[in-house]
């Protein structure tokens, strides 16, 4: 019985650790920045009528001043600002990672070049093209091509076994590369729901204040009523905006990852089919 071929892939751990550290630091930093923006920019006296103290109950924002209005949204607003910043930061980080994984040139043209080299049985040229392209897709294809070259000198396996060995190597390389691309996407996916729920929490607290103004003995406190309703609507709008942006970015990022996966599958299929057709 032939010995099982050794995989040519090497597990990557450094990128995973760096990504986890990035996420651990980014979340609290974004919350802190959100609090600072809320307190020092939105809460600037210039955003309010007569430059009054924004923390006073009867202080009103200037007409059309959205930063002053947002400040009156209450303590939930800085948390929502932090979440919005998280979506921006994690989206940019994922776009950079996916861009590097794609490689230096167009993914479609790279796959076509690899297929052309395979059709002419020029494995060395295909490996050189992978070195030029770089990125996760090129790494996976290069791993399959190296296994292809190993199988050409393997004497103890038949063609079907060799094709399975190449396929297994490509699958192992894909399994190691893809988690790196999908890291931190769970944060964006979580913010889709958490942003809406946090905005809803702000809505509820605002309505509690509004009805508290109505519950006062004697004439209703119109200022408290207006402030409570305003707080509720501001938190609702901010929460919905955060969740909408998170949904859009999540779908964009997942579609890019799906495109990389398709390119790997297409090139991997070409490698296996080429070996099977040339080694009957």
SULMO-V165617 format. One record per residue. PHI is phi in degrees with one decimal (NA if undefined). Layout:
phi:PHI
phi:PHI
This chain:
phi:NA
phi:-72.2
phi:-71.2
phi:-66.9
phi:-67.9
phi:-82.6
phi:-67.9
phi:-96.2
phi:-84.4
phi:-123.5
phi:-70.1
phi:-99.9
phi:-118.4
phi:-61.7
phi:-65.8
phi:-65.5
phi:-63.1
phi:-63.5
phi:-66.9
phi:-64.6
phi:-65.2
phi:-59.7
phi:-65.0
phi:-62.2
phi:-82.4
phi:-65.7
phi:-59.7
phi:-66.3
phi:-63.9
phi:-64.1
phi:-63.5
phi:-63.8
phi:-63.4
phi:-59.9
phi:-64.9
phi:-65.1
phi:-62.3
phi:-62.5
phi:-76.8
phi:-100.0
phi:-103.1
phi:-66.3
phi:-90.1
phi:-63.8
phi:-60.6
phi:-64.1
phi:-86.5
phi:-123.2
phi:-60.1
phi:62.0
phi:60.6
phi:-71.4
phi:-64.3
phi:-66.7
phi:-84.4
phi:-73.4
phi:-61.7
phi:-95.7
phi:-75.5
phi:-116.7
phi:-72.5
phi:-63.2
phi:-61.6
phi:80.5
phi:-88.7
phi:-73.3
phi:-68.1
phi:-64.9
phi:-62.2
phi:-63.5
phi:-61.4
phi:-74.6
phi:-74.3
phi:95.1
phi:-72.1
phi:-74.8
phi:-58.6
phi:-62.2
phi:-66.7
phi:-65.9
phi:-62.4
phi:-61.0
phi:-65.5
phi:-62.2
phi:-63.5
phi:-60.0
phi:-59.8
phi:-62.1
phi:-65.3
phi:-67.0
phi:-66.1
phi:-62.5
phi:-62.5
phi:-69.2
phi:-63.1
phi:-65.8
phi:-63.3
phi:-65.9
phi:-62.4
phi:-66.7
phi:-66.3
phi:-65.4
phi:108.2
phi:-81.0
phi:-120.6
phi:-59.6
phi:-67.4
phi:-63.7
phi:-67.6
phi:-64.6
phi:-63.0
phi:-65.0
phi:-63.3
phi:-60.6
phi:-63.2
phi:-64.6
phi:-65.6
phi:-67.6
phi:-62.5
phi:-93.5
phi:57.7
phi:-104.4
phi:-68.1
phi:-63.4
phi:-66.3
phi:-64.8
phi:-64.5
phi:-64.1
phi:-65.7
phi:-64.6
phi:-63.8
phi:-71.4
phi:-69.8
phi:61.5
phi:94.1
phi:-64.9
phi:-61.8
phi:-63.7
phi:-63.1
phi:-65.7
phi:-65.4
phi:-63.4
phi:-61.7
phi:-65.3
phi:-68.0
phi:-63.6
phi:-65.3
phi:-56.2
phi:-65.7
phi:-64.2
phi:-68.2
phi:-66.9
phi:-106.3
phi:-80.0
phi:-102.9
phi:-100.0
phi:-132.0
phi:-86.1
phi:-61.8
phi:-62.8
phi:-64.0
phi:-66.9
phi:-62.5
phi:-65.7
phi:-65.3
phi:-64.7
phi:-61.0
phi:-62.9
phi:-65.1
phi:-64.2
phi:-64.3
phi:-66.4
phi:-64.8
phi:-64.3
phi:-61.5
phi:-79.7
phi:-84.6
phi:-64.1
phi:-57.5
phi:-62.8
phi:-74.4
phi:-92.1
phi:-60.8
phi:72.2
phi:-66.6
phi:-64.9
phi:-64.6
phi:-64.9
phi:-63.2
phi:-66.9
phi:-66.0
phi:-58.4
phi:-82.4
phi:-65.9
phi:-60.9
phi:-64.4
phi:-66.6
phi:-66.9
phi:-61.9
phi:-65.6
phi:-61.6
phi:-63.8
phi:-62.4
phi:-64.1
phi:-63.9
phi:-65.1
phi:-69.7
phi:-61.3
phi:-65.1
phi:-63.3
phi:-72.2
phi:-64.0
phi:-66.7
phi:-74.2
phi:-81.1
phi:-61.4
phi:-67.2
phi:83.8
phi:-71.3
phi:-61.4
phi:-80.8
phi:-64.9
phi:-64.4
phi:-64.4
phi:-63.3
phi:-65.6
phi:-62.3
phi:-63.6
phi:-65.5
phi:-61.6
phi:-59.6
phi:-61.9
phi:-69.9
phi:-62.7
phi:-66.2
phi:-61.9
phi:-62.8
phi:-66.4
phi:-64.4
phi:-64.9
phi:-61.1
phi:-62.4
phi:-66.6
phi:-62.8
phi:-62.4
phi:-63.7
phi:-63.2
phi:-60.6
phi:-66.7
phi:-62.3
phi:-66.8
phi:-62.2
phi:-67.3
phi:-66.0
phi:-67.3
phi:-66.3
phi:-65.8
phi:-61.1
phi:-65.2
phi:-64.3
phi:-62.3
phi:-63.3
phi:-64.0
phi:-64.0
phi:-62.8
phi:-64.9
phi:-68.4
phi:-62.5
phi:-62.4
phi:-64.2
phi:-62.7
phi:-66.6
phi:-64.6
phi:-64.5
phi:-65.1
phi:-63.5
phi:-77.3
phi:-97.9
phi:-132.0
phi:-73.3
